[in-house]
Amino acid sequence: MARLIADKDWSTTPLGARADWSPSLKLVVGIMTASGFPMALRWGPELVLIYNDGYRSILADKHPWALGLAFRVVWPEVVSELVPLQEAILAGESPGLYSEDLPLTVRRRGTNSETAHFTVSYSPVPDPFSPTGIGGVLVTAVETTERLKVEAELQFKTHELSEANRRLRDNRALYQSALAAGRMGTWETDLVAGTRLWTPEGMLLFGIDLPGGQGQVGGDKDEYWSALHPDDRHLMHEFHALAEKQDSFTSEYRVVRQDGTALWLRGHGRVVARTPDGKAHRLVSIVADVTERKAAEDHARFLMHELSHRSKNLLAVIQSISRRTARSATTMAEFEGRFGQRLQGLAASHDALFRNNWQGASLAELVRQQLVPFVEVQGARVALSGPDVVVSAEATQAIGLAIHELATNAIKYGALSVPEGKVKISWALDRGPYELLLKWVERGGPPVAPPSRNGFGHLVIGEMLERSLNAKVVVEFAVCGLEWSASIPATHLVVAAQNGIGPGA
């Protein structure tokens, strides 16, 4: 999808040429296409659709035709349900929506309609260039149609099995054959005799092996209680209490087998016989392994939490950049130019993070990405040197902004403002409390002097690094050129291997 988006002629769409997109739109598209989680962006009043690889299966036959089209064109069958919600988000009237197993009737395979279910999150995407401050709606979606079908089939089979138990209660051999043919993990509990009768499939799930499948209820030899996860053992007593009040119940719990393997099971219990006074006598239980489903749900929740956390952090930084830039700008044009450049610098730092799955970024790559818009890196005027270092995500953002501001200052007032000026960026590792020493040294430029007032650039190259990374920053306006250095604690190093990189590396 990243290639399709890059190759598409966007000038024919309401969004216009890609080069003219707002920094917010470019940034969120970069985040979206770098993710494997199904995501789609609906931008502008027309809700123009841009999506990533994970979302293609949701579109089915509508991919790749849907790319760049208005939402009303792509999904006309759900316009009445979803367009008002998205328009309210764009207008700033709604904070968004999260819904589990949302049913929608869609047409995505020819003209046939189907009812599909999705767990979705609709989130506003801030954009300072939009009249409402909201540029679009970011949609994360997981299709749950198949999972719901499986669960419905399991309930249906459970119901069928209960009916079979009623018909075959006096014919245990036929009852056992039916269970074996269904290959369901199941067992029968006799609450009066205090015994259990397991099928082989049920014992396999619980990791137990009992002669003849015979177990017992209660005491320290209760095989069911022993197999339950310690945090879920209380459920066994709850199941027995439920059996006294109702004929059936459903639950999910964990078991730990003897080899240490933990499984999530979804079970359904049904009382098939009661004593004359109404107490539960025989209880049939059936379970299915839902470990993979639980893991997928946990991963989806983790991804949504991470996306929310990173988005909030990023928006806080953008808001800070906007406020600080506005304070120093004297005209709207000056504000737009400075603000746009700083957003591009922030986006370059995020590009470096994407390449390492948000685990950090190569310091050399980060510096290169920040300098590319200004000057040829590793040419006659700029030199990089230092060991192979990967810094944390937090450090990537702070260092990237600092390098961007230093480069901007050098282009306007420093060494890079004259043909003969040069800049050397170097870093080294130490075993002291500040293991990373990063330096920026300018030579051959015009005379420099401290600024008459401290603006956003001074904040970024000094206070922000010191506050966010607990670093020590030194700025010297030497006669021969600006010298800047930052000593950064080892806690912000992800990888530090002594492999030097120098010119030509």
ABEGO torsion letter per residue (X at the ends): XAAAAAABBAAABAAEBAAABBAAAAAAAAAAAABABBBBBBBEAAGBBBBBAAAAAAAEAAOAAABGBBAAAABAAAAAAAAAAAAAAAAGABAEBBBBGBBBBBBABEABBBBBBBBBBBBBBBBAABAAGBABBBBBBBBAAAAAAAAAAAAAAAAAAAAAAAAAAABAAAAAAAAAAAGBBBBBBBAAAGBBBBBAAAAAAAGBBBBGGBBBBEEAABAAAAABBAAAAAAAAAAAAAAAABABBBBBBBBBBAAGBBBBBBBBBBBABBBAAGBBABBBBBBBBAAAAAAAAAAAAAAAAAAAAAAAAAAAAAAAAAAAAAAABABAAAAAAAAAAAAAAAAAAAAAAAAAGGAEBBAAAAAAAAAAAABBBGBAABBBBEBBBBBBAAAAAAAAAAAAAAAAAAAAABAAABAABBBBBBBBBBABABABBBBBBBBGBBBBBBBABBBAAAAAABAAAAAAAGBBBBBBBBAAEBBBBBBBBAAABABBBBBBBBBGX
